[in-house]
């Protein structure tokens, strides 16, 4: 039996997962790395840390499971998206990577929108207003604020393209990663050079493109030595983390949907329909080259629970604190004593696109206890997800049910029950939910290797582990609290702008 080695390269670290041809997880290994926040709204990482994590986790995994390198059929990557990384003519790093969480390019985003009449008109045309977290504004920030770096940049990469370069020596940009730049034609599957000219960006700074399933090369001698693998091991292009996770959830058919409950989170719908984005909901390239991916992304989902663990319980989120939190949440009544929490800790993308918005407890009084505050955090994320699902149903008439749940948060059945109750949808969790991105990209590689003929052929490989149906009893209180929740941003947005611009 052979194995596919999938790396899920995220914000807090990289996870190596050994996956069978049938999508079964054999073992995984994780290596953390740091994020630097040198200024407000900034978030940067050292790309060498990504490759170091990939190399050490690969070696540890092979050693722990006693897997001969010849048994590795391919290696591939599910990568965090929306970062930019300039490299020179020798592909050497010119600065730290500006990652997806970075929102520094606020002025550049506003300048782009002014070209078409302002944020409101831009949102009507494109579907969502630009923020300082989007890729085009980040590139323009680089050009305006670090002109020497921009001039010396032979290529501007993202996380996935950098990893493909480190693995093979080739400069390749995978379709799904390219599609979140705003410079990729979903119809033609090419770079949109007209938009590049409009924004003053040189087309020559963008690598050639490849679909997720393409074999982009073999593992180079240097990379093989780093990882303890055989030179020439096939490297498959892989996909961005969200499209890869859709495959790992098995929500790959027309209109199928999943929820990711990671540090950040999203709702994703696979479709072949060409759909324009609205209300912060974007259409990007699916891992399936024949389909698109409708995504509503929330910036801080599991991060809210991690904050609660750290600040309300003084606990390391890596400990077993979440079981204790679940128990306290279960003892608090639905609606948390009419306490609201907004899960916008580092700005938000959907259902509202605003890098200045922040989290808040609303209606907090002296009688509220910690369990109610924690339940309000769980419920606040659920209200945000319901708003996203309602927007998808209203705008696009997609109402997926059941919805597959993945990510670390999907291990918490009490939280899944709250989400099911608030949203009124049946939720199915999958085995190894934290490995869904890696499992998904491994199955993408399996298709690229010819093991499976299509994405439809892998639909039955991942079966649900738990099914959570909505409890009708708390519906009245959740409907009332959800109605109040949707009024918060409209009431406070000017205050957020004045405090956080």
N, C-alpha and C positions, 0 to 999 in steps of 0.2 A: 504494500500500500504506500502511495505517495502522499505528501502533505503540501499545503500551500501556506506560506509564511506571510501573514498580513500584519501590517503595522498601522495602528490607529494613532496618528500624530496630532495630539490635541494641545490644549492651552496649558494644562498643568504638567504634562509629561507625555511620553510615548509608550504605548502598550504593544508588545509583540504577542501575536496569537497564532498558535499552530492549529490549523483547520484541516479536516479531512476533505476529500473530494465531495462528500455529501453534506458539507457545511457543519459538521460536528466539531465542537471545540475540544481539543485534547489538553491544552495547557496554555497559560498566558504568563507574561512577565512584564513588569512596569518599571520605568525609570523616570523620575521627576526631573523637571528643570524649572528655572525661575523666569518670571516676567519682571521687567523693570518699568517703573512709572516715574520717569525723570521730571515730568511736569504735569500739571492738571490736564486731563483728557488724553495723555500719552500712554501707550503701552507697547513695549518693544521686547524682542527676544533675540538671543544669539543663535543664528542658524547652525553653527557648529554643535550646539547643544542638542539639536534635533538628531543630527547624524550620530553623535556619540551615544545617544539613548537607543537609537536603532541598532547600532553595533553591539552594545553591551547586552541588550535584551535578547538579541538573536543568539549570541554566544551562550548566555545563561540558559536559555530555553533548550537549545540543542544538547547542552551538557546535562541538564536536569532530566530530560526525557530520553537521553542516550539515542538521539536521532542522528544517523549518519547524514552528512551534507548531501549525499547523492539522492536521498529520499525527498529533498525539497524540489517540488515540481516548478515552483515559481515564487517570486517575492513581489509584493505590491503594497500600495499605500492608500489609506483613507486619511485625508489631510484637512486640517483647519483651513478655512477659506478666507478670502477678502484681505489677505496681507499683501504687502509689496516689499520686494527685496532687490535692490539694484546691484548688478555685478559688472565688473569691467571686462575688457576684451579677452582677458585670460580667465574669465569666470571667477575672479576673486571678489570676495565680499567688499563692498564699499562703505557699508554702515550696518548697524543692527536692523533686523527686520521690523517693519511697522506692521503689527498684527491686526487681526479683525476687530479687536476690542478698542483699538486706538481711535479717538474721535477728534484729533487735533485740527483737522482741515475744515473747520466750521466756515471760515471766511471764504475759502475756495469753493465750498459747496454753494454758498449764497451767490458768489460771483457767477458760477455756472448757471444757476437758475435765473439770475437777472438777465442773461442773454435771451431768454425766452419769455420775459415778462414777470418773473418772480416765482416764489415757491408755490403759490396756489395754481397758477397756470401750468407750471412744470408738473405738478402732481396730477393735474387733469390729463396732460399729454402722456406721461410716462407711467402713472399709477401710484407714485409715491414721491414725496419730496426728497431731495438729496440731503444727506447729513454728513458731518465730518468723518463718519466711519466708512463712507463709500470709497470705492477704489479710485475713480476718476479724481475726486477732490484730493485724495492722498497723493496721487501722482503729481497733481498741480502744486500741492504744498511742497513736494520735493523740488520741483522745478523752480518755484518762487523763493524758497527759503534755503535750499542747499544747491545752488545752481552748479557748483563745481562737481558735486556728486552726480547730479542729473546729466551733465555734459559728459562725464567720464563713463556713465553707464552704457555698456554695450547692449545689455538686456535688462529688462525689469521682470523679475520672476515672482511667483507665489510659492507657498510652502511646497506644494506638490511638485512643481517644476524644478525647484531646487533639489528635492530628494531624488527625482529621476536623473538629474545631472550627476549627483554624487554617486548614484548607483551605476550609471551606464556611461557617463561622459557626454551624453547627448542633451541638448537644450530643447525640451519638449514641454508644451503647455496642454494639459488635458482639457477636453471640452467643458466639463461641468465647472472646473475651476475658472476657465476663461469666461464662462457665461455670467459670472457674478461681477465681472469687471465693468459691465456696461458697454464694452467695446467689441462684443462678439455677436455675430448674426446667428440667431437661433434657426433661421430658415435656411441659410446657406452653409452654416457650420464653418464660417471663416471669420477672420478679424474684420471689423467694420472700419476700413481705412478712411471713409468719409467722416465718421465721428472723430477719429483720431485727428484729422486735419482741423476739424471744427474746434477742438479743444487745445490745439497746438502741441499734440503729442506725436512723436515720430514713429511711423509704422515699423521701421527697422529695429526698434528696441523690443519687439515682441517676438518670441520664438514661434517655430512651426507648431501646428496643432495636431492632436491625436485623440480619437475616441477612447473611452475608458477601457475597452476590451483589447486594445492593440498591444502587441508585444513591441515595446520600444527599443529593446536591445537586450544584451546579456550583461550580467554582472561583471564589471571591470575587474582587472587583477587587483588594483588597490582596494576597491570596495569589498571584494571577496576576502582579502586578507583581514580587513577590519571586522567583518562579520563572521568569519569562520565558515564561509560557504564556498562552493565551487565556482571558479571563474566560468562565466558563460551561463550561469543560472538565469533562466528567463525572467525578465522584469516586465510586468504588465502595467499599463499606464495608471490604472486605478481610478479613483474618483474623489471628489470633495466629501467631507464627513457626512453631510446631510443626505446627498444622493446615495452614498454607500450604505448608510443606515437604513434607508428605505428598502434596499435589497435584503439587508440582514433581518428586517422585520417581516419579510416576504410580502409586503404590501406593494407588489409590482404590477398588478393588473390595472386596467382602466378604472379610474376613480377610487382606487384603494388608498387608504390613509393611515398614517402612523403619527404618534406623538413621541418626541424625544424629551426625556427628563434628565438632561445632563446638567453640567454647570450652567451652560446656556440651554436653550431648548427651542423646539419648533414643532409646527404641524406641517406635514408634507403630504401632498396628493400627487399621484402619478397620472398623467393624462397625455393623450395624443392631440388634444385640442389646442390650437394656437390661441393663447389667452393673454391679454394685456393685464399687467399688475395694477392693483388699486389698494388704497388704504394701507400701505406698507406691506402688502402681499406681493411677492415677486414671482415671476416665471423664469426658471433657469433650465439648463440642460439636465436631463435625467442621466443616471448611469447607463440606462438603456439608450443606445444611440437613436432609437426610433421613437422615443417618447420625451416629453417635457416633464418638469417637476415644479408644481405650484408649492411655494413655501412661505409660511408665515412664521417669522423668527422672533423669539423673545430673548433679550440679551442675558438676563439673569433669572434662572429657574431654580435648579438645584443650589446655585450660589446663595439664594435666599435662605434655604435650610442650613447651609453651611455657616452663614452669618449667625443664624439663630443658635446653632450649636456652640459657636465660639463666644458670642456675646451674652446670650441668655443663660447658657449652661456652663460657660468657661471650660469647654471641652474641645479636644482635638477632633475635628470631623472624621479623622481616620479611625477613631475608637468606635466602640459600640454604642455611642451616644444616641444614634438615631432610633434604636429600639426603645430607649427611655423616652425620647421625645414622642414617639408613636403612642406610648402608653399614656402620657399626659394629655396628648391631643384627644385620645379616645375618651378620656374622662371629662373633657370639655364639651359643652353642647354645640350643635351645629349653629353657625352664625357667630360663634365666639363671643357671646354677650354683646352683640351688635358692634363689634370691633372690626374695622377694616384695615387691611394692609395692602399697600401698592408695591408690587415686586419690581420696581424700576431702579435698581441700585446703581447702574452705570449707564444711564440713558436707556432708550428703548427704540426698537425698530418697528414692531408690530404688536398691538393694534394701533399704536401711535408712533410716529417717527419723529423723535426728538432726543438729541444727545444731551440736553440740559435737564430733562426730567429726572426725578429721584424718588426713592422709596419714602413711605410715611406710614405711621399708624394714625388712624383717624377715629375719633370718638373714644379715645382712651380715657378711662376714669380710674379713681382710686380703688374701686372694687375689683378691677380686672386682675387676674392672677397669671402667672407665667404660662400655665397650660393653655389659657385662652389666647394669650399673645402668640404662642407657638401655633395654635390652631388657625389663628388669623393669617399667619404666614402661609401655611398649607393652602388655606382657602383663597388667599389673595392670588396665588399663582393659578389656582383653578378658575377664578373669575377671569383672569387674563386669557387663559386658554379658551374659555367659553366665548369670550368676545371675538377671538380669532376664528373659532369654528362658526359662530353666527355670521361673521363677515364673509367667510368662504361660502356658506350656504346661500346667503342673500345675493352675493355678487356673481357666483359661478354655478350655483345649484348643485354643488357637491355636498352630500351629507353621508360621509362614510360611517358605516357601522357594521360590525364592530371595528374599533380602532385599535391597532396594535400599539403597545407601549414598550419603549426601549429606553436605555440609559440607566444610570445608577439609581435614579429615583423610582424606576419601575420595580425595584426589589421591595419597595415599601408598600405592602398591600393596604394599610390604612390610608395612605396618601392617594393611591389609585381609587379607593372607594370614594374619597372626597371628590376627586376629579369626576368620577362617573356620576355621582349624585348632583354635583353642580352643573355639569354639562348635559346631563340626561342622556348619556351614551354608554353603551356596553364597551368595556375596555378589556383587551386581551394582552397579557404580558407574555413575553417569549422566554425560552430558556437562555441563560447567560445574557441578560439584557444589556449589561455593560460592554459586552463584546459584539454587539449588533453591527457596529460600523466595520469592525475587522472581519466578522463573518460575511457581511455583505460584499466587501471588496474582495474577499477570497473567492466568493461565488462569481463575482465579475471576472476574476482571473481564470476561474474554471471554464467560463464561457469562452474567454480569449484563447485558452488552450485547446478548445474543441471538445472538452469533456461533456458539455451540455450545448445543445444547438441554439438555445434562445433563453431570454429571461422568463418567459412563460413556463419553460421546462423546469425552473427551479422553484416555482411558486409553492409547491407542496413540501419542500424540504424542511422548512421551519414551521413547526406546529405550536399552538399556544400551550403555555404551561398553566396559567391561571385565567379564568374568565370572571370579570367583575361586572355585575349588572347594577343599574341604578336603584337605589332605595327611594321609593316615592315619599316617605314620611317627611324628610327635611326640605322638600321642594318649595313649599311656600316661603320659608325663611330665606332660602338661597336665592329665590327669584327676587325678593325684596332687597337683599344685600347686593345682588348683582346689579340691580337697577341703580342703587346708590353708587356703587363702584364706578359705573360708566360715567358718572357726573364729575368725578374727582378731577380728571385732567383738565376738562374745560374750565373748571373753577379756579385751578391753581397754575395753569400754564404760564401766565405772565409772571407770577412769583418765582417759578422755577427758572425762567429766563433771567430775571434780575439777579438771582442768587448765583447762577452757575454759568452764565455766558463767559 
